[in-house]
Amino acid sequence: MGSIYRRTAVYCRTCKSRLSTTVAHDACRLAGHAVEDRESAIWTIQYQDQRGRTKTESSKSANKEKARHILKLREGAVARRDRIVVETISFKDAVKNLITDYEINKKKSLQTVRLRLKHLTPFFESKNLSEITTAEMRRYIKHRSAEEIVVRKARVVMEEDGAVREYPEERRFTSNAEINRELTLVGRMFTLAAEDDKVVSRPKIPKLKEAPARRGFFEHEDVEAVQKHLPPHMQGIVDVAYVTGWRVASEVLPLEWRRVDVEAAEIRLDAGTTKSGEPRVFPFTEGLRAVLERQKALTGELAGLVFCYTVGKKAGKSIRYSGWLKAWRRAVRLASLPPERIPHDFRRTAVRNLERAGVPRSTAMAMIGHKTEAIYRRYAIVDSAMIREAAAKLDAQANARQPTAQSAAPAA
């Protein structure tokens, strides 16, 4: 049976120090110093390990109930035959471990992680990781759900017709998906701390119900409508993304001519340049070949890039995603499309087009760049046109059976 108690230490008021050895104790008494016994404010816990040995450790708390709780955790770990770890780690150190893990594994989402930590750190930075319980995470959820995010700042825009319009600031509350991603980072911190023997147990990470997956698709007429309002050097980006479904920021914009093999009629992405880290090949379609030929005539050999600025001081320089996104949003607005349409909708569109064409799933996954079938299924959303096509196939099948049924009927 475990126990908790407060240790008594010998303190020299003259030396203003704790006397941790008998020699120091005797020396101070012989010198006539004022020596006294003091009871520690911190509780000590004592329990038996799996081998029956007595273990003593500081609870690092002056709260008796908290010390008793730690004792129960230790006894529970002994009963489960878990390894007992008494070292603690602060949230700040856990953040450093998390960032180091992302850096050594060269994860491309590190910048996104840093942005999410800006919300987590102010709330948890004063705590040790062992103090972050499920209840504490629910408090964070409540706090974060009440925060508003500035989606777009107030702006003044001159339209193509010369009219000047003012657009107010756009705000929204933090989504459940964003909060879930932030708490997933906390869970990763606990995992890394457990691997380093810094924590004994991991609390349950609460999860909020997320909104259904986006269902946005682009029809070809939508693509043409947006292209009309994009500058010439950006129009081909839309065509390539529509056909391939590749990520605009990391796979389409950095595309180089050396990865376009005209003789083999395919585009190749090298290993390490894709999100999954695996190489990828997409064969030319007639539309894709035409787009690349137009792009070659437009950019020539300016910078070895398929997509770059073609005029002015920026000629030959790569197009940054922020500049592309600004032009994209303006084109979507002028094309009278819903403002929530985003470039990532091209991935869903490409998957749908491959599904409609009857391309085998394993082949489609390799072309688009989906590593698992579960992720592919999230994008393979059935749209209304596919449902109508299915109904038409049923009608065709029924019509094919009808003459057979009539011929099989007995004569009157």
C-alpha positions, -999 to 999 in steps of 0.1 A, spaced: 0 0 0 15 34 -10 17 64 12 23 102 10 41 123 35 62 155 38 99 152 43 117 170 71 149 187 63 176 204 85 180 240 77 207 264 89 194 299 93 229 313 96 242 298 64 207 301 48 210 267 33 196 232 36 220 208 53 218 177 32 246 157 49 253 147 85 288 163 83 274 197 74 248 193 101 274 186 128 297 214 116 269 240 118 259 229 153 295 230 166 299 265 151 268 276 171 247 283 141 209 285 143 199 251 131 163 239 128 141 212 114 118 222 86 89 203 71 89 205 33 59 221 16 61 195 -12 45 160 -7 65 128 -12 49 96 -25 61 61 -17 50 28 -34 61 -7 -43 73 -15 -78 68 -47 -97 97 -64 -79 85 -53 -45 111 -26 -41 101 6 -23 102 36 -46 101 72 -33 97 103 -54 86 138 -51 51 147 -63 64 182 -71 31 195 -56 21 211 -23 -14 200 -29 -22 168 -10 -50 156 -33 -28 161 -64 0 141 -47 -25 113 -38 -37 113 -75 -1 109 -87 4 80 -62 -27 63 -77 -13 67 -112 19 51 -101 1 22 -84 -21 17 -115 10 16 -137 26 -10 -114 -6 -31 -116 -5 -29 -154 32 -37 -154 39 -4 -172 73 12 -169 73 39 -143 87 72 -154 90 101 -130 105 128 -152 82 156 -162 83 178 -194 69 212 -198 46 222 -227 73 245 -241 98 216 -242 71 193 -258 67 220 -285 104 219 -292 103 181 -295 74 183 -319 91 208 -342 123 188 -341 103 157 -351 89 175 -381 123 189 -391 142 156 -390 114 139 -409 114 168 -434 76 171 -433 63 198 -456 35 207 -432 59 223 -406 49 258 -415 12 249 -409 22 233 -376 39 265 -365 8 285 -373 -14 261 -352 10 263 -323 4 301 -321 -31 292 -309 -20 263 -286 10 279 -269 -7 309 -251 -32 286 -235 -9 257 -224 25 272 -221 25 276 -183 17 239 -178 37 206 -177 25 181 -202 13 158 -174 -11 186 -162 -29 187 -196 -59 165 -190 -90 158 -212 -109 184 -191 -82 210 -198 -85 202 -236 -123 207 -234 -116 241 -218 -93 249 -248 -121 238 -272 -145 262 -255 -120 290 -256 -110 284 -292 -146 280 -305 -154 315 -293 -125 331 -313 -132 348 -346 -109 346 -376 -104 373 -402 -109 356 -435 -104 387 -456 -95 422 -447 -116 452 -458 -105 463 -492 -112 487 -521 -113 471 -555 -114 487 -590 -134 465 -613 -129 460 -650 -157 485 -658 -138 512 -639 -162 511 -609 -147 513 -574 -163 490 -549 -156 487 -511 -157 452 -496 -161 449 -458 -139 427 -436 -150 390 -436 -149 371 -403 -159 336 -391 -156 315 -360 -129 288 -357 -141 256 -374 -143 222 -356 -118 208 -382 -92 235 -372 -96 227 -335 -93 190 -342 -60 195 -361 -46 216 -332 -55 190 -306 -40 163 -328 -7 181 -323 -11 179 -285 -16 141 -290 16 139 -310 34 157 -282 23 131 -257 34 103 -281 69 118 -285 71 124 -247 61 87 -241 88 76 -265 113 96 -245 100 83 -211 88 117 -201 51 109 -193 34 78 -179 -1 81 -195 -18 99 -223 -52 115 -218 -80 110 -243 -80 136 -270 -115 150 -275 -127 152 -311 -154 175 -325 -178 166 -353 -165 181 -385 -185 195 -414 -190 171 -444 -162 169 -469 -162 196 -496 -181 186 -527 -170 213 -551 -164 203 -588 -155 223 -618 -173 218 -651 -154 227 -682 -175 259 -687 -166 270 -652 -129 266 -661 -134 287 -693 -153 314 -674 -125 318 -648 -97 317 -675 -112 348 -692 -103 369 -661 -68 355 -655 -37 370 -671 -23 349 -701 7 335 -681 -17 320 -655 -44 305 -677 -25 273 -684 -23 266 -647 -60 261 -646 -59 237 -676 -31 215 -661 -48 214 -627 -82 205 -642 -67 176 -662 -42 162 -637 -57 171 -603 -22 179 -590 -17 203 -562 -13 239 -576 11 252 -549 36 223 -547 32 204 -580 19 226 -608 35 260 -601 71 246 -596 68 224 -627 99 225 -649 103 218 -686 129 191 -679 101 171 -663 80 173 -695 90 145 -718 75 152 -752 88 121 -769 74 98 -742 43 121 -740 42 124 -703 49 147 -673 71 133 -645 74 145 -610 106 133 -592 107 115 -559 107 140 -531 89 167 -550 54 154 -542 36 154 -509 38 116 -506 75 118 -515 70 93 -543 76 99 -581 46 104 -603 38 102 -640 8 116 -660 5 108 -697 -4 134 -722 -41 139 -731 -49 158 -762 -59 188 -741 -28 186 -719 -5 185 -749 -22 215 -765 -19 235 -732 18 226 -729 25 236 -765 8 270 -759 28 275 -727 60 267 -745 53 293 -771 44 318 -743 74 313 -719 101 299 -743 132 293 -722 128 322 -698 136 302 -666 132 266 -673 98 268 -657 65 258 -674 47 286 -656 64 320 -649 59 357 -654 64 366 -690 65 404 -690 79 433 -669 105 431 -641 93 397 -630 97 381 -664 113 346 -659 105 345 -622 84 318 -607 48 325 -598 43 324 -560 11 307 -547 0 339 -529 1 359 -562 -17 331 -580 -44 329 -553 -50 366 -554 -55 365 -592 -77 333 -588 -101 349 -562 -105 380 -584 -112 358 -615 -138 337 -595 -156 368 -584 -157 383 -620 -168 349 -634 -198 350 -609 -189 317 -594 -194 310 -557 -166 327 -536 -159 294 -518 -145 278 -549 -109 270 -543 -81 256 -565 -81 223 -544 -115 215 -560 -95 206 -591 -84 174 -573 -120 163 -568 -128 172 -604 -99 151 -618 -109 121 -596 -145 124 -608 -134 126 -645 -112 95 -641 -141 77 -624 -165 87 -652 -140 74 -678 -138 40 -661 -101 43 -652 -91 15 -627 -89 29 -591 -53 19 -586 -42 36 -618 -62 68 -609 -46 69 -575 -11 67 -590 -19 95 -615 -35 119 -590 -11 111 -562 -33 95 -535 -13 71 -513 -42 53 -497 -76 42 -510 -93 58 -479 -81 93 -490 -90 86 -527 -126 77 -516 -129 111 -499 -123 127 -533 -143 102 -554 -176 119 -546 -205 109 -568 -220 139 -585 -255 143 -600 -242 137 -636 -228 103 -626 -261 94 -609 -280 103 -641 -255 82 -662 -262 52 -638 -300 57 -644 -294 58 -681 -275 25 -680 -303 9 -660 -328 20 -687 -305 6 -714 -303 -27 -696 -341 -29 -691 -347 -21 -728 -322 -49 -738 -341 -74 -717 -376 -64 -729 -374 -80 -764 -360 -112 -749 -389 -113 -725 -414 -108 -753 -399 -136 -774 -400 -159 -745 -437 -153 -739 -460 -183 -750 -481 -178 -781 -518 -171 -776 
